[in-house]
Amino acid sequence: MESEQKLPRELIRIERRLEDVLQPITPPAAFVRELQGRLDQEMVKKHKTRKVKNNLLIAGGVLGAAALLITVIRALTSWEKIAASIAKYLPRMGKREQAASI
């Protein structure tokens, strides 16, 4: 009722006239079956597409997490190499400071 009050009177008059003139019909059963079959095929296609997208997202997430994990493990296990390079660098710094003070 509210929508009828918002519409101009001319539109309401046209709508009522169309309701009187146009009578609903029942579509043929063959048409309904064929349309339902096409709609079902489209839904199957969309479902498969969505499933593929979701699987790709999951695979990407797993690969990304694995790469991150490998990077973290390599960084943590190579601390000995980092410490050795720092130990080699520190004596050079001491020699530079001695050379500068002379």
Backbone as numpy.savetxt, mean C-alpha at the origin, in Angstrom:
# Nx Ny Nz CAx CAy CAz Cx Cy Cz
-38.61 12.56 2.71 -39.42 13.75 2.71 -38.56 15.02 2.71
-37.45 14.98 3.46 -36.60 16.17 3.52 -36.02 16.49 2.15
-35.63 15.45 1.41 -35.05 15.69 0.10 -36.09 16.28 -0.84
-37.35 15.86 -0.69 -38.42 16.41 -1.51 -38.62 17.89 -1.21
-38.48 18.27 0.04 -38.65 19.67 0.40 -37.52 20.53 -0.15
-36.34 19.96 -0.29 -35.19 20.69 -0.79 -35.23 20.86 -2.30
-35.85 19.91 -3.00 -35.90 19.98 -4.46 -36.92 21.03 -4.90
-36.64 21.70 -5.99 -37.64 22.64 -6.52 -38.90 21.89 -6.93
-39.99 22.57 -6.92 -41.28 21.94 -7.22 -41.31 21.31 -8.60
-40.62 21.92 -9.55 -40.63 21.40 -10.92 -39.99 20.01 -10.98
-38.89 19.82 -10.24 -38.23 18.51 -10.21 -39.12 17.47 -9.54
-39.80 17.85 -8.51 -40.71 16.92 -7.83 -41.84 16.52 -8.78
-42.35 17.45 -9.54 -43.42 17.15 -10.49 -42.91 16.19 -11.58
-41.68 16.42 -12.06 -41.11 15.53 -13.09 -40.90 14.14 -12.53
-40.40 14.06 -11.30 -40.17 12.75 -10.67 -41.47 11.98 -10.53
-42.51 12.62 -10.10 -43.80 11.93 -9.94 -44.34 11.48 -11.30
-44.16 12.30 -12.32 -44.64 11.94 -13.66 -43.88 10.71 -14.17
-42.56 10.68 -13.95 -41.77 9.52 -14.37 -42.18 8.26 -13.63
-42.47 8.38 -12.34 -42.93 7.21 -11.58 -44.23 6.66 -12.15
-45.11 7.55 -12.63 -46.38 7.10 -13.19 -46.18 6.45 -14.56
-45.28 7.02 -15.38 -45.12 6.55 -16.75 -44.24 5.30 -16.83
-43.12 5.29 -16.08 -42.18 4.19 -16.17 -42.51 3.12 -15.14
-42.77 1.95 -15.63 -43.09 0.83 -14.75 -41.87 -0.09 -14.69
-41.51 -0.58 -13.50 -40.36 -1.49 -13.41 -40.66 -2.81 -14.13
-39.63 -3.36 -14.74 -39.78 -4.65 -15.43 -38.80 -5.63 -14.83
-39.12 -6.90 -14.94 -38.23 -7.95 -14.47 -37.35 -8.36 -15.64
-36.02 -8.29 -15.45 -35.13 -8.65 -16.57 -35.20 -10.16 -16.83
-34.89 -10.58 -18.04 -34.89 -12.01 -18.36 -33.85 -12.75 -17.51
-34.17 -13.99 -17.20 -33.29 -14.80 -16.35 -31.93 -15.01 -17.00
-31.89 -15.17 -18.32 -30.61 -15.38 -19.01 -29.72 -14.14 -18.87
-30.32 -12.97 -18.96 -29.56 -11.73 -18.80 -28.99 -11.63 -17.39
-29.80 -11.98 -16.42 -29.35 -11.91 -15.02 -28.19 -12.88 -14.78
-28.31 -14.11 -15.30 -27.24 -15.10 -15.14 -25.95 -14.64 -15.80
-26.08 -14.11 -17.03 -24.90 -13.66 -17.76 -24.24 -12.48 -17.05
-25.03 -11.56 -16.57 -24.50 -10.40 -15.84 -23.84 -10.83 -14.53
-24.46 -11.74 -13.84 -23.88 -12.24 -12.59 -22.56 -12.96 -12.85
-22.50 -13.73 -13.93 -21.25 -14.41 -14.29 -20.14 -13.43 -14.58
-20.45 -12.36 -15.32 -19.43 -11.34 -15.61 -18.98 -10.64 -14.34
-19.92 -10.33 -13.47 -19.56 -9.68 -12.21 -18.69 -10.58 -11.34
-19.02 -11.86 -11.32 -18.21 -12.82 -10.55 -16.78 -12.90 -11.10
-16.65 -12.90 -12.44 -15.33 -12.95 -13.05 -14.52 -11.70 -12.69
-15.16 -10.56 -12.69 -14.46 -9.31 -12.33 -14.01 -9.35 -10.87
-14.86 -9.89 -10.01 -14.50 -9.97 -8.58 -13.32 -10.92 -8.38
-13.30 -12.02 -9.15 -12.18 -12.97 -9.05 -10.89 -12.29 -9.50
-10.95 -11.52 -10.60 -9.77 -10.80 -11.09 -9.27 -9.81 -10.05
-10.19 -9.05 -9.48 -9.80 -8.05 -8.48 -9.21 -8.73 -7.24
-9.79 -9.84 -6.85 -9.30 -10.57 -5.68 -7.88 -11.07 -5.94
-7.64 -11.62 -7.14 -6.30 -12.11 -7.47 -5.30 -10.96 -7.49
-5.69 -9.83 -8.08 -4.80 -8.67 -8.14 -4.46 -8.19 -6.74
-5.46 -8.11 -5.88 -5.23 -7.67 -4.50 -4.32 -8.65 -3.77
-4.52 -9.94 -4.02 -3.70 -10.95 -3.36 -2.24 -10.85 -3.81
-2.03 -10.62 -5.11 -0.67 -10.47 -5.63 -0.01 -9.24 -5.02
-0.73 -8.13 -4.96 -0.18 -6.90 -4.37 0.19 -7.13 -2.91
-0.69 -7.77 -2.17 -0.41 -8.03 -0.75 0.81 -8.93 -0.59
0.91 -9.95 -1.44 2.06 -10.86 -1.36 3.36 -10.12 -1.69
3.31 -9.23 -2.68 4.51 -8.46 -3.02 4.90 -7.53 -1.87
3.92 -6.92 -1.23 4.22 -6.06 -0.08 4.84 -6.86 1.05
4.31 -8.03 1.31 4.85 -8.87 2.38 6.27 -9.31 2.03
6.47 -9.74 0.78 7.82 -10.16 0.37 8.81 -9.00 0.48
8.40 -7.82 0.06 9.26 -6.65 0.18 9.59 -6.33 1.62
8.60 -6.46 2.50 8.84 -6.22 3.92 9.81 -7.22 4.52
9.63 -8.48 4.13 10.52 -9.53 4.65 11.95 -9.30 4.15
12.09 -8.99 2.86 13.43 -8.75 2.30 14.08 -7.52 2.94
13.29 -6.48 3.15 13.82 -5.28 3.79 14.27 -5.55 5.22
13.45 -6.30 5.95 13.81 -6.65 7.33 15.07 -7.53 7.36
15.18 -8.46 6.41 16.36 -9.32 6.36 17.61 -8.49 6.05
17.49 -7.55 5.11 18.64 -6.69 4.78 19.05 -5.85 5.99
18.07 -5.32 6.70 18.36 -4.53 7.90 19.04 -5.39 8.96
18.53 -6.59 9.15 19.11 -7.49 10.14 20.55 -7.86 9.77
20.79 -8.16 8.51 22.14 -8.50 8.07 23.08 -7.31 8.28
22.61 -6.12 7.95 23.43 -4.91 8.12 23.78 -4.69 9.59
22.80 -4.85 10.46 23.05 -4.67 11.89 24.02 -5.72 12.41
23.84 -6.97 12.01 24.74 -8.04 12.46 26.16 -7.78 11.97
26.29 -7.37 10.70 27.63 -7.08 10.18 28.27 -5.92 10.92
27.47 -4.92 11.25 28.03 -3.77 11.97 28.48 -4.16 13.37
27.71 -5.02 14.02 28.05 -5.43 15.38 29.23 -6.40 15.40
29.35 -7.24 14.39 30.44 -8.22 14.39 31.74 -7.64 13.86
31.71 -6.51 13.21 32.94 -5.94 12.68 33.53 -4.89 13.64
33.04 -4.86 14.86 33.57 -3.87 15.82 35.04 -4.11 16.12
35.46 -5.37 16.00 36.88 -5.68 16.25 37.76 -5.01 15.19
37.30 -5.04 13.95 38.05 -4.39 12.87 38.09 -2.88 13.11
36.98 -2.33 13.53 36.92 -0.89 13.80 37.86 -0.54 14.94
37.83 -1.36 15.99 38.71 -1.10 17.14 40.17 -1.21 16.73
40.51 -2.17 15.89 41.90 -2.33 15.44 42.33 -1.13 14.61
41.45 -0.62 13.75 41.83 0.54 12.95 41.97 1.78 13.82
41.15 1.90 14.86 41.29 3.03 15.79 42.60 2.91 16.56
42.93 1.69 16.98 44.17 1.48 17.72 45.38 1.83 16.85
45.30 1.56 15.56 46.40 1.92 14.66 46.47 3.44 14.47
45.32 4.08 14.49 45.25 5.51 14.23 45.73 6.33 15.43
45.45 5.85 16.66 45.80 6.60 17.87 47.30 6.84 18.02
48.17 5.87 17.80 49.61 6.17 17.92 50.06 7.24 16.94
49.49 7.27 15.76 49.85 8.31 14.79 49.47 9.68 15.31
48.32 9.75 15.96 47.89 11.03 16.53 48.87 11.50 17.59
49.36 10.57 18.43 50.34 10.93 19.45 51.62 11.45 18.84
52.07 10.81 17.76 53.30 11.25 17.09 53.10 12.63 16.48
51.91 12.91 15.95 51.65 14.22 15.36 51.69 15.30 16.44
51.11 14.98 17.60 51.10 15.95 18.69 52.53 16.21 19.19
53.34 15.16 19.27 54.74 15.34 19.68 55.51 16.17 18.67
55.26 15.91 17.40 55.96 16.65 16.35 55.57 18.12 16.38
54.32 18.39 16.69 53.86 19.78 16.72 54.43 20.52 17.92
54.70 19.83 19.01 55.18 20.50 20.21 56.68 20.77 20.16
57.38 20.12 19.28 58.84 20.29 19.21 59.23 21.55 18.57
